[in-house]
């Protein structure tokens, strides 16, 4: 298993979500259900594992029904590494990239119970900040 790390590079106060705050309104789905009927901004929750890292903070996730691209915000805000070969729970919103559904990640809960907080209600914590 790869060590999960999060590094924060933002300057000033961070306005991210409260750690492990309850997330409400996330529909339990499979990746195939998302691919068959993608609904923009629909909040979803599913179990998946890392198939590949496309680039920093962009991943290809897989469950038993299919695979989907997932994005975790800009690298300059935080850099995320996901464990290889381990299933985890994903919370996110359906978005589109090049006319294909993808997931904007909100939270990842690892098998051992640790969580990676990415964003929460309202604009993402990196909104309004320039790219670094």
C-alpha positions in Angstrom: 0.0 0.0 0.0 1.2 3.5 -0.9 1.3 6.0 2.0 -1.4 8.6 1.6 -0.1 12.1 1.8 -1.7 15.5 1.6 0.4 18.6 1.2 -1.1 22.0 1.4 0.5 24.8 -0.6 -2.2 27.5 -0.4 -1.2 30.8 1.1 -3.4 32.3 3.8 -6.3 30.7 5.7 -7.8 27.6 4.2 -11.6 27.5 4.0 -12.0 23.8 3.3 -14.6 21.5 4.8 -14.5 20.5 8.4 -12.7 17.2 8.8 -15.1 14.2 8.6 -18.1 16.5 8.7 -21.2 14.5 7.7 -22.0 14.6 4.0 -25.6 14.5 3.2 -27.5 13.9 -0.1 -24.9 11.6 -1.7 -26.6 8.9 -3.7 -25.1 5.4 -3.5 -24.3 4.3 -7.0 -22.0 2.2 -9.2 -19.7 3.7 -11.8 -21.8 2.1 -14.5 -24.9 3.8 -13.2 -23.1 7.2 -13.5 -21.9 6.4 -17.0 -25.4 5.2 -18.2 -27.3 8.2 -16.8 -24.9 11.1 -15.9 -26.6 14.0 -14.1 -24.5 17.1 -13.9 -23.8 18.1 -10.2 -25.5 14.9 -8.9 -23.9 14.0 -5.6 -22.7 10.4 -5.6 -21.0 7.9 -3.3 -19.4 4.6 -4.4 -16.7 2.1 -3.5 -13.7 2.0 -5.9 -10.0 1.4 -6.3 -7.3 3.2 -8.1 -6.8 1.9 -11.6 -4.2 4.6 -12.6 -3.1 8.1 -11.9 -3.6 10.2 -15.1 -1.6 13.1 -13.7 -1.4 14.8 -10.3 -4.8 14.9 -8.7 -6.5 13.2 -11.7 -7.3 9.5 -11.4 -9.0 6.6 -13.2 -11.1 4.8 -10.6 -12.6 1.4 -11.0 -15.4 -0.7 -9.4 -16.8 -4.1 -10.5 -19.1 -2.3 -13.1 -16.7 0.1 -14.9 -14.2 2.9 -14.7 -14.4 6.7 -14.5 -12.1 9.7 -14.4 -12.0 11.6 -11.1 -10.4 15.0 -10.3 -9.3 16.4 -6.9 -8.6 20.0 -7.5 -5.4 21.8 -8.4 -2.1 20.4 -7.4 -0.9 23.7 -6.0 -3.7 23.6 -3.4 -3.1 20.0 -2.3 -1.4 17.0 -3.8 -3.1 13.7 -3.2 -1.8 10.2 -3.5 -4.3 7.3 -3.4 -3.4 3.8 -2.2 -2.8 1.2 -4.9 -4.7 -2.0 -4.6 -7.0 -0.9 -1.9 -10.7 -0.2 -2.1 -12.0 3.1 -0.7 -15.2 5.1 -0.5 -15.6 8.1 -2.8 -17.9 11.0 -2.3 -18.2 13.5 -5.2 -20.2 15.3 -7.8 -20.8 14.3 -11.4 -19.1 16.7 -13.8 -18.2 16.5 -17.5 -14.7 16.5 -19.1 -14.6 16.5 -22.9 -18.3 15.6 -23.0 -17.7 12.5 -20.8 -18.9 12.1 -17.2 -16.2 12.4 -14.5 -16.3 12.9 -10.7 -15.2 16.0 -8.9 -14.0 14.5 -5.6 -15.2 15.8 -2.2 -13.9 13.2 0.1 -12.2 9.8 0.1 -12.4 7.4 3.1 -9.7 4.8 3.2 -10.1 1.2 4.3 -8.4 2.0 7.7 -11.0 4.8 8.3 -8.7 7.8 7.5 -10.3 10.5 5.3 -8.9 12.8 2.7 -11.0 16.0 2.6 -11.0 17.8 -0.7 -14.0 20.1 -0.8 -17.4 20.7 0.8 -20.5 22.9 0.5 -20.2 26.0 -1.6 -17.3 27.0 -3.8 -14.2 24.8 -3.5 -11.6 26.2 -1.1 -9.2 27.1 -4.0 -11.9 29.2 -5.8 -10.8 32.7 -6.5 -7.1 31.9 -6.0 -4.7 32.2 -8.9 -3.0 29.1 -10.3 0.4 28.7 -8.9 
